[in-house]
Amino acid sequence: MTFGSLQAVPPDPILGLMEAFSGDPAEGKIDLTVGVYRDDSGCTPLMRAVADAERGLLAAQATKAYLPPVGVAGFLDGVRSLVLGPLAETLESRTAAIQTPGGCGALRLAAELFGRAEPGRKVYLGEPTWGNHSALMTGAGLTIEEYPYYDPKAHRLRLDGMLERLRGAPERSLVVLQASCHNPSGADPDPAAWAEVLDVVEERALLPLFDLAYLGLGADIEADSLAVRCAAERLPEMLVAVSCSKNFGLYRERTGALLVLAAEPAHRAGLESNLEQIARSVYSMAPAHGALIVERVLGDAALRESWREELAAMAARLAHLRSEFANALSALRPELDTTWLARQRGMFSLLGLDAARVRALREERHIYMVDDSRINVAGLSPSNIPPLAEALAPLLG
């Protein structure tokens, strides 16, 4: 038998928690697990600009024919402009782009491209980092090294350790950097710290791969893309994996892009042909629907402004929830420093609890979070912050 030897593998930790939460009959249970944006009612909303663009798209759509191999041209132009800002036009001749199935598809293509260009070289991931980074990189055959990034007990970046580790990385190694709204910690380098990181990247001739999954959900689009734009100004080459899942609410449409900045304009054609070939061997063509929606949103002044306003409101809500949660904890434990919660950005924070305490919270208080104590801040609400703070305040140090 061909398949008889296959054993069932453990469920993905987060997806397994989703199922457990769904099957929990307790009233007042709290879900802080899956990384999707939610409003106060627990709903992941359809953004107004996206809904308007989709209606227009469906009314005008006359075919379901294949896209060009690199994807929707207007979508790629819009993403390039969104990410690079004023640099987009200047760097267009050096910037290859391809549409991908979400940010995961972009990361996997980046890993495959790097493995083809630099066989045998390693990729450096932060510790901690998003759980799927490792699988996407090793799935492309890359060998992983780690650099220190965040101390969940002290609630601070490990910048010195990060810089020291990267200074020892071999030239032309790939370094995965989360550009903003770090998952799982919520802690981002400030502009001065980013400058130090880019100094080392430049000095050691490392190749940065920026994961830009939460653009606009931290401070704003300009601030959240700062590291990428600074790198584009000073480095000869870089890669940027872009996701439209969170900031456009297009989770199920699998909409993303990979941008590759080349050292010379002459390299762009070679990059795009290799990316097309890799994509063809992995998934052939990226889905069209989400990219056509984003093209309409970014290409229409009224829709673009509506989208930016709604995105800004989402970012402001996340910041407000952080402050409210920090205040609720401080009210119960005045001696406890909770300022780190309010300083962080985006959808996630690491509470610094061990797995045993996380499991106890799940079993005894019906509070669901990932075993490393990562919480989805968007899962907080005015109704669940008080009981959550009551349960967590005695455990935080």
C-alpha positions in Angstrom: 0.0 0.0 0.0 1.3 3.4 -1.0 -0.3 5.5 1.8 -0.7 3.0 4.6 2.6 4.0 6.2 1.5 7.6 6.6 0.7 8.6 10.2 -1.6 11.4 11.1 0.4 14.6 11.9 -0.4 16.9 14.8 -2.8 19.7 13.8 -1.4 23.2 13.3 -1.2 24.7 16.8 -3.3 27.7 15.9 -5.8 25.8 13.7 -6.2 23.2 16.5 -7.0 26.0 19.0 -9.6 27.3 16.6 -11.4 24.0 16.7 -11.0 23.7 20.4 -12.5 27.1 21.0 -15.4 26.4 18.6 -16.2 23.2 20.5 -16.0 24.9 24.0 -19.6 25.4 25.3 -18.5 27.8 28.1 -20.1 31.2 28.2 -17.7 34.2 28.2 -14.9 32.2 26.5 -12.2 34.5 24.9 -10.4 33.8 21.6 -7.1 35.5 21.2 -5.6 33.0 18.8 -5.9 33.4 15.1 -4.3 36.4 13.4 -7.2 38.0 11.7 -8.6 41.5 12.4 -11.9 41.5 14.3 -14.2 44.3 15.4 -15.8 44.7 18.8 -18.5 42.1 17.9 -15.9 39.5 16.9 -16.5 39.9 13.2 -13.9 40.2 10.5 -15.5 43.0 8.5 -15.7 43.5 4.8 -14.1 46.9 4.1 -16.4 49.4 2.4 -13.9 50.3 -0.3 -13.3 46.6 -1.0 -17.1 45.9 -1.2 -17.6 48.9 -3.6 -14.7 47.8 -5.8 -15.9 44.2 -5.9 -19.4 45.3 -7.0 -17.9 47.3 -9.8 -15.6 44.5 -10.8 -18.4 42.0 -11.0 -20.6 44.4 -13.0 -17.8 45.0 -15.5 -16.2 41.5 -15.7 -16.6 39.8 -19.0 -14.1 36.9 -18.7 -12.4 34.5 -16.4 -9.4 34.0 -18.7 -5.9 33.5 -17.3 -3.9 36.4 -16.1 -0.4 37.2 -17.6 2.2 35.1 -15.8 3.3 37.9 -13.5 -0.3 38.9 -12.6 -2.5 42.0 -12.9 -0.3 44.9 -14.1 -2.3 47.5 -12.3 -2.3 45.6 -9.1 1.5 45.3 -9.2 1.9 49.0 -10.0 -0.3 49.9 -7.1 1.5 47.7 -4.7 4.9 48.9 -5.8 3.7 52.5 -5.3 2.1 51.7 -1.9 5.3 50.0 -0.6 8.0 52.2 -2.0 6.1 55.6 -2.0 8.0 58.4 -3.8 10.8 55.9 -4.6 8.6 53.7 -6.8 9.0 55.6 -10.0 12.7 56.1 -9.6 13.3 52.4 -8.9 10.8 51.0 -11.3 13.4 49.9 -13.8 15.2 47.9 -11.0 12.1 46.4 -9.4 10.8 43.1 -10.5 7.3 42.2 -9.3 5.0 39.1 -9.4 1.6 38.5 -8.0 1.4 35.6 -5.5 -1.1 33.6 -3.5 -1.0 35.8 -0.4 2.0 36.7 1.6 2.9 33.0 2.1 3.2 32.6 -1.6 5.5 35.6 -1.8 7.7 34.3 1.0 8.0 30.9 -0.6 8.8 32.4 -4.0 11.5 34.5 -2.4 13.0 31.5 -0.7 13.0 29.5 -4.0 14.5 32.4 -5.9 17.3 32.8 -3.3 18.0 29.1 -3.3 18.4 29.2 -7.1 20.6 32.3 -7.0 22.7 31.4 -3.9 22.7 27.5 -3.5 23.9 26.4 -0.1 23.6 29.7 1.6 21.5 30.1 4.8 18.5 32.1 5.8 18.4 33.9 9.2 15.2 34.1 11.1 14.4 36.1 14.2 13.8 34.4 17.5 10.9 34.6 18.0 9.3 34.9 14.6 6.0 34.0 12.9 5.6 30.2 13.1 5.2 29.6 9.4 8.4 31.4 8.4 10.5 28.3 9.2 8.3 25.9 7.1 8.2 28.2 4.1 12.0 28.5 4.1 12.8 24.9 4.8 10.2 23.9 2.2 12.3 25.6 -0.4 15.4 23.7 0.8 17.0 26.5 2.8 18.9 25.9 6.0 17.9 28.1 8.9 20.0 30.1 11.4 18.5 32.3 14.1 19.2 35.8 15.4 18.0 37.1 18.8 15.0 39.5 18.3 12.8 39.8 21.4 12.9 39.0 25.1 9.3 38.1 26.1 10.0 38.2 29.8 11.6 41.7 29.8 9.3 42.8 27.0 12.0 44.4 24.9 14.0 44.0 21.7 17.3 42.2 21.9 18.9 44.7 19.4 22.5 44.2 20.6 22.2 40.5 20.2 20.6 40.8 16.9 23.3 43.1 15.5 26.1 40.9 16.9 24.6 37.7 15.3 24.1 39.4 11.9 27.7 40.7 12.0 28.8 37.1 12.1 26.6 36.0 9.2 28.4 35.0 6.0 28.1 37.5 3.1 25.1 37.1 0.9 23.1 35.3 3.5 19.3 35.9 3.4 17.8 37.7 6.4 14.1 37.7 7.0 13.0 41.0 8.7 9.4 41.9 9.6 9.0 45.4 8.5 6.3 46.4 11.0 3.8 45.0 13.4 6.0 42.1 14.4 4.4 38.8 14.7 4.3 37.4 17.5 5.8 40.2 19.7 4.3 43.5 18.4 7.7 45.1 19.1 9.3 46.9 16.2 12.7 48.7 15.9 12.4 52.4 16.0 14.0 54.5 13.1 17.3 54.7 14.9 17.4 50.9 15.5 16.4 50.2 11.9 19.3 52.4 10.8 21.7 50.2 12.9 20.2 47.0 11.4 20.6 48.3 7.8 24.1 49.4 8.6 25.0 45.8 9.4 23.1 44.4 6.5 25.0 46.8 4.2 28.4 46.2 5.8 28.0 42.4 5.6 26.5 42.4 2.1 23.4 40.5 3.4 20.2 40.2 1.4 17.1 41.3 3.3 13.7 39.8 2.8 11.1 42.1 4.3 7.9 40.5 5.3 5.3 43.2 5.0 2.1 41.5 6.1 0.5 44.3 8.2 1.1 47.5 6.2 -1.0 50.3 7.7 -2.1 48.5 10.8 0.7 49.9 13.0 1.0 53.6 12.7 0.2 54.4 9.1 1.4 53.3 5.6 4.4 55.6 5.6 5.7 54.7 9.0 5.0 51.0 8.5 7.0 51.0 5.3 9.9 53.1 6.7 12.4 50.2 7.0 11.6 49.0 3.4 12.0 52.5 1.9 15.2 53.2 3.8 16.6 49.9 2.6 15.6 50.7 -1.0 17.5 54.0 -0.8 20.8 52.5 0.4 21.0 48.8 -0.6 21.6 47.4 -4.1 19.2 44.4 -3.6 16.3 43.3 -1.4 13.1 41.4 -1.5 9.7 42.4 -0.1 6.8 39.9 0.5 3.6 41.8 0.5 0.2 40.6 1.9 -3.2 42.1 1.2 -5.0 39.8 3.7 -5.0 42.1 6.7 -5.0 45.6 5.4 -7.6 44.9 2.7 -9.4 42.2 4.6 -8.9 39.8 1.7 -7.9 36.7 3.7 -9.7 34.1 1.7 -8.8 35.7 -1.7 -5.0 34.9 -1.2 -3.7 38.2 -2.6 -0.1 39.1 -2.4 3.0 40.1 -4.3 6.8 39.7 -4.3 8.9 42.7 -5.1 12.6 42.2 -5.9 14.9 45.2 -6.1 17.8 44.4 -8.4 21.3 46.0 -8.4 20.9 46.9 -12.1 18.0 47.5 -14.5 19.4 44.8 -16.8 18.7 42.2 -14.0 15.0 42.8 -13.9 14.1 40.6 -16.9 16.1 37.7 -15.6 14.5 38.0 -12.2 10.9 38.1 -13.6 11.5 35.1 -15.9 12.9 33.1 -13.1 10.0 34.0 -10.8 7.5 33.1 -13.5 9.2 29.7 -14.0 9.3 29.0 -10.2 5.7 30.0 -9.9 4.7 27.8 -12.8 6.3 24.8 -11.1 4.6 25.5 -7.7 1.1 26.8 -8.3 1.1 28.0 -12.0 -1.0 31.1 -11.7 -2.0 33.4 -8.8 -5.7 33.9 -8.1 -7.2 36.9 -9.9 -10.2 38.2 -7.9 -8.4 39.8 -5.0 -5.8 41.4 -7.1 -8.4 42.9 -9.4 -10.2 44.4 -6.4 -7.0 45.9 -5.0 -6.2 47.3 -8.4 -9.6 49.1 -8.4 -9.2 50.4 -4.9 -5.7 51.8 -5.4 -6.6 53.1 -8.9 -9.6 55.1 -7.9 -9.0 58.2 -5.8 -12.3 58.0 -3.9 -12.0 54.3 -3.2 -8.3 54.7 -2.2 -9.2 57.5 0.3 -12.1 55.5 1.7 -9.8 52.5 2.2 -7.1 54.6 3.9 -9.6 56.1 6.3 -11.0 52.7 7.2 -7.5 51.2 7.6 -6.5 54.2 9.8 -9.6 53.5 12.0 -8.5 49.9 12.4 -5.0 50.9 13.4 -6.4 53.4 15.9 -8.7 50.8 17.4 -5.8 48.4 17.9 -3.8 51.1 19.6 -6.8 52.0 21.8 -7.3 48.3 22.8 -3.7 48.1 23.8 -4.0 51.2 26.1 -7.2 49.9 27.6 -5.8 46.5 28.3 -2.6 48.0 29.8 -4.7 50.3 32.0 -6.9 47.5 33.2 -3.9 45.5 34.2 -2.3 48.5 36.0 -5.5 49.1 37.9 -5.3 45.6 39.4 -1.5 45.6 39.8 -0.3 49.3 40.2 3.3 48.1 40.6 3.3 46.3 37.3 4.9 48.1 34.3 2.5 47.6 31.4 3.7 50.4 29.2 5.2 47.9 26.8 1.7 46.9 25.7 0.8 50.4 24.7 4.2 51.0 22.9 3.8 48.0 20.7 2.0 48.1 17.4 -0.2 45.9 15.3 -2.2 42.9 16.1 0.0 40.8 18.4 1.8 40.8 21.7 3.7 38.2 23.7 2.7 38.1 27.3 5.7 36.2 28.5 3.8 33.3 30.1 5.0 29.7 29.9 3.0 27.0 28.1 1.8 25.5 31.4 0.1 28.7 32.5 -1.3 29.3 29.0 -2.9 25.8 29.1 -4.2 26.4 32.6 -5.9 29.6 31.4 -7.5 27.7 28.6 -8.7 24.9 30.8 -9.8 26.9 33.9 -10.8 30.3 32.5 -11.6 29.4 28.9 -9.1 32.0 27.6 -7.5 30.8 24.3 -4.1 31.9 23.2 -1.1 30.3 21.5 1.2 28.3 23.8 4.0 30.9 23.5 1.4 33.4 25.1 0.9 35.3 21.8 -2.4 37.2 21.9 -4.3 38.7 19.0 -5.0 42.2 20.2 -7.9 42.5 17.8 -9.6 39.8 19.8 -9.9 42.2 22.8 -13.1 44.1 23.3 -14.6 46.4 25.9 -16.6 43.4 27.2 -13.7 40.9 27.6 -10.9 43.2 28.7 -12.0 43.3 32.4 -12.3 39.5 32.9 -9.1 39.0 30.9 -7.2 41.5 33.0 -8.5 39.8 36.2 -7.2 36.4 35.0 -3.8 37.7 33.8 -2.8 40.3 36.3 -1.7 37.8 39.0 0.4 35.9 36.4 2.4 38.7 34.7 5.8 39.6 36.0 
